[in-house]
């Protein structure tokens, strides 16, 4: 089959998220399909391969020039299926459903919770969310939800009506889509997980690991690194032989450095942007304190390298990744005290770490590229 992925703006797999997932899927699918990608803007000349195409007129996305370009491209490449990765950006999605020929099958992928994307909680600092009663947050959520539902319901309805299949990353998001859009049939929606983007690894016993606690990701506000440092502040004092390693870069870097100094932390290292594999291989425990996520591949990558994940219950997909108490720990959202206690207990118990690391490693296999590709191929054949 001839498959065209559609992404807005630029394409940079190193950013992670949708970009990295698209890169992994394109490489995997290219073994048995002709795979292409359409994006709005390239970052620099000769950066991307020849199967990438760019919308010619960035000033007027809905121009006749762009519409004709995409229509001709689909005909030239004999495109059978378009995979729209821009569902969370209604205006960007509206463009692709307007321009692709009607005979082409359209698959639209919802990469995040619509409630988290358009609700109130994303917009509040975690301290407010922690101290404000849930009932008040729910009221605020409903107000934001109603506003954005009224604003974007029409383009979402058009998109889903045109889509032959809607893909969500985990089962709880099915109802999320139905609640937001309204008139959509459950059988139109299918769950396909994002695949692990790093090579499959062999199990690494705890005795071969270092006493390293790891974070990998962007240093941005939604990742909650300030919360992580507050947790580590208490844990570090009672575990001086353990280290917190932070791999990544971003706009919060200098704020994080300031907090490390203010908290007088002695066992925290900021490594910058690095290949994460050596750090996964050495780490025993992975920390996530995000305010919200879609389906965070970084947790699955860690589990693939026998690292035990810990995360807040701040996004629905966490329950598809971690079996609480077996393959990792899910802590009540933003309860730093319970997080610190669970982390300390895990650091003190090597037998428990060995048991949980094995379970986490086996769990990660559910998200392997091979298994996920089988689901995509089955979907293609059913259209």
Helices and strands as residue ranges (DSSP letters): E 2-6, G 13-15, H 17-29, E 34-39, E 52-54, H 64-76, E 81-84, H 90-99, E 105-110, H 114-118, G 121-123, H 126-131, H 134-162, E 165-168, H 172-181, G 186-188, E 189-191, G 206-208, E 212-216, G 221-223, H 225-238, E 243-247, H 253-262, E 268-272, H 277-282, E 285-288, H 297-304, E 308-312, H 318-321, E 328-331, H 336-348, H 350-364, G 365-367, H 369-382
